Each structure stands twice: as structure tokens, then as C-alpha cells.
């Protein structure tokens, strides 16, 4: 049988040193249940040698519930097939709801950049009458876009 113990790194049981390495101070460890169903019985798997093999064997997934701006709930299932699926980009890529939120956040950030750098727009927003005229134009454009979508 195998002569190894449980630890963060594989180690020989005959060694006297600690088998679990400390997590570096600039790292964060997240631990969570990655499947919705508990295992029927514990299993020991010895043939898995890479993280890809572990993901392929266990196929972790999680059902998540998002709340939209209207207070409604959106249920989605996130599947994890590699370590990259845990990143912000990997999670957003799996969720239509998060993709929409990310696109809106990007649009708002772009508007903020324009507001900070566009001198003509800044001057227009400082004058109340110019500001009202600009808001009127934006409302008319929004109504035109909504009418075109219908």
C-alpha cells in the first residue's frame, strides 16, 4: 500500500518534518462545499495525479441564487472544470446574469471616465440650463431606443 500521510504536500511517513506547508501571508484560502449533494459514501481515489483529473472525476458544481435590482431571484448553476473557473473572469463567463452586470459596470466606468476628461461636457453640466438640455436629449434618446426595441 502507499506509505504516505495526509498533508498539503506529499510526504513520506518516515520523515519527521511537518507535511502541511503554511499558506503564504499574501494569499487567501477559500474553502467551500462544491457540490449540492453529499457523497453517498466516502471514497478514496488514488489514480488522480493532476488537478484536471480531480476536476474530471468529481465534477464540482454549485447552485447559486442572485438577486436582481427589482428584488427578483435568478438561479444558476456554476460548474468548475479547472482552477480558472474559480477566478472572477471564469465565474462571470458561466453566468448570464453576471455577464450583464459586468457589461453595465464597464459602461458606467466608461461614462465616469468621459465625465472626468471631457471639458465641454463638464462645462455643460455646471450650467443648469445646459444640464437640463442635455438631460432632455438623453431622455429622448432613451425613449427612441426603447421604441426601436419593441
N, C-alpha and C positions, 0 to 999 in steps of 0.2 A: 504494500500500500504506500501511499505518499507519506513522506516524513516531513511535512510542513505544518505550520500553525497559522492561525488567523492573524492577519495584520494588514497594515496599509501597503506593505511591500512583502513580496515573497521572501521567506527566510527559512533557513534550516533550523529545526528544533534543537540541534546540538549547540547552536550559538547562544551566548549569554546576553547579547545585546537586545534592546527593545525592537520589536518588529513593526511598530506603527510610527511612522515619521510625523513630526509636528507639521501642522499646516502653516505656511509662511504668514507673517503678520499682514502682508498686503493682499491677502486672499480671503474670500468669504466662502464658506461651505454651506450649501443649501441641502437639506435632507427632507424628502417628502415621499409620500406614497405615490407611485407612478401608475398604478392600475386601480381600477374601481373594485375589482373582485379579489377577495383574499384567496391565497393558494389553497387548493383542496387538501394538500399535504405538503410538508416541506420537502424540497428535493435538493440533492447535491449534484451539481453538474461539473465534471472535471475536464471536459474536452474544449471548453471555451478559452481561447488564447488571446483574442483581440476584443476591443470594445465593440467592433462591428458584429462579431459573433454573439456577444452578450445581447446587444440590441435585437439582433435577428431571432435569438432564442426566446427572449422574454417579451418582446414587442410591447414596451410600455406605452400607455396612453392614459389621458386624463380627461374627464368631462368637466368643462368649466362653464360658469354662468356669468355673463356680462350684463350690466345694467346700462341701458342707453339713456340719452338725455331726457326722454319722455317718461322714464321710470319703468319701461318695459324690460323684460329679461330675454336674453338671447343665449341659447345653449349651443355649445360647440364642443367637438372632441379634438384634442390636440394629441398627435401621435409623435413619438420620439424614436427616430430610426438611427440617429447618430448624435454625437455630442453637440454639433452645431445647431440641432433643433432646440436646444435649451437657450440659445442666445436670443437677444431681442429680435434680431432680423429673422431668425428661424421660427420664433413663435408668431410674429406678425405675418409671415408668409403662409401660415396654416389657417389664419382666421380672417374671414371676410370683414367681420366687424372691426378688428384691429387694423386691417388694411385701410378701411375707410377713415378711422380715427387718425391714423398716421398721415394719410393724404391731407386731411383737414388741418392737422397741426403744421405740416410743411407749408401749406398755403398761408396760414396765419403768420408763420415766421417770415415768409417772403413779403407779406404785406407790411410787417413791422420793419423789415429792412428798408423797404421803399419809403415808409413814413420817416425813418431816421435820416435817409440820404437824399431825398428829393426836396430841394429847396423851394421849388414852386409849389409843391403840394403842402409843405409846411406853412408857407405864407398864406395859402388859400384857407387852411384850417384855422389860422389865427384870426381871420376876419369873419365875424358872424354871418354876414350876408353871403360871402363866398362859400362858407361852410354849408349853409342851407342849400345853396345852388348845387354844390357837389353831392350832398345827400339826396336831393331830388333826382339828379341824374342817375345815381346808383340805384335808387328805388325803382326808377323807370326801367333800367337795365335788368334788374332782378325780375320784375313783372314780365318783361319781354322774354326772358329765358324760361320762366315758368310756363308762359303761354306756349312757347315752342315745344316744350316737353310733353304737353298734353295732346 
